[in-house]
Amino acid sequence: MVQGQSRNSNTLVVPQAIAALDQMKYEVAQELGIQLSKDGYNGNILTVDAGHIGGNITRRLVQMAEQNLAGRYS
């Protein structure tokens, strides 16, 4: 499967964000000490590790949105 593509039905509101989200995935995985495959296939990682990566990405995205909103309304 090509990197940045998945089998799920989730669609991005801003498709141009694919590269940034992929980069964030690799950064978070590296910080957590989880080795991801560069070919895009990560079916060999533990479910708990995938959850840690996804949770940290969500945390970062929420933090970025909060900072953006705080900057607009302060």
N, C-alpha and C positions, 0 to 999 in steps of 0.2 A: 504494500500500500504506500502511496506517495506521502511524504511528510506534509503535515498540515491538513490532511484529509482523514476523515474517519467514517465509520459505518453508521454512526448515530444520526438522528434527525435534527440535532441542534444546528441552528443556523445563526451566524453572527449578524448583528445589526449593522456593523461596519466591517465588511469583508476585508478591507485593507489591514485590519488588525491581526490577521492570521500570523504574519511574521513576528510581530511584537509578542503575541501570546506564546508562540513556539519558543522564542528566545527566553521569555520569562519561565517557561516550563523547565528548560535546561539549566537556567540559573538557580532556580529553587531546588531542583534535583541535586545539583552540585553542592549547594549549601547544606543539604540534608545528608550528603554522602551517598546518594543513590545514583548508580550508574545507568544512564539511558543510552539506548542504541542510536547512533547517528543516522541509521537508515530509516528511522521512523517506526520500526516495529518494536513495541515494548511489551508484548504479551508475556514476556518471561519475568516481569517484575511482580513482586508480591502485591496483593490487593491492598494491604495496609500501607505499603509504600506509595502506591498510586493515590490513595486517599490522603496521605500526608502532603504529597505534591499538590493535588487539587485544592486541599484546604488552605495551604499557604498561598497559592495563587489567588484564591477567593479573598483571603484576608488582605493581601496587597492591593487587589483591585478595589475593595471597599475603602481601604485607607486612602488610595489615590482619589476616589470619588469624594470622600469626605473633605480632603484637603482642597480639592477643586471647588466644592460648594462653599467651604469656609472662606476661600479667597474671593468668591463672588459676593458674599453677603456680609462681609466684615467692613 
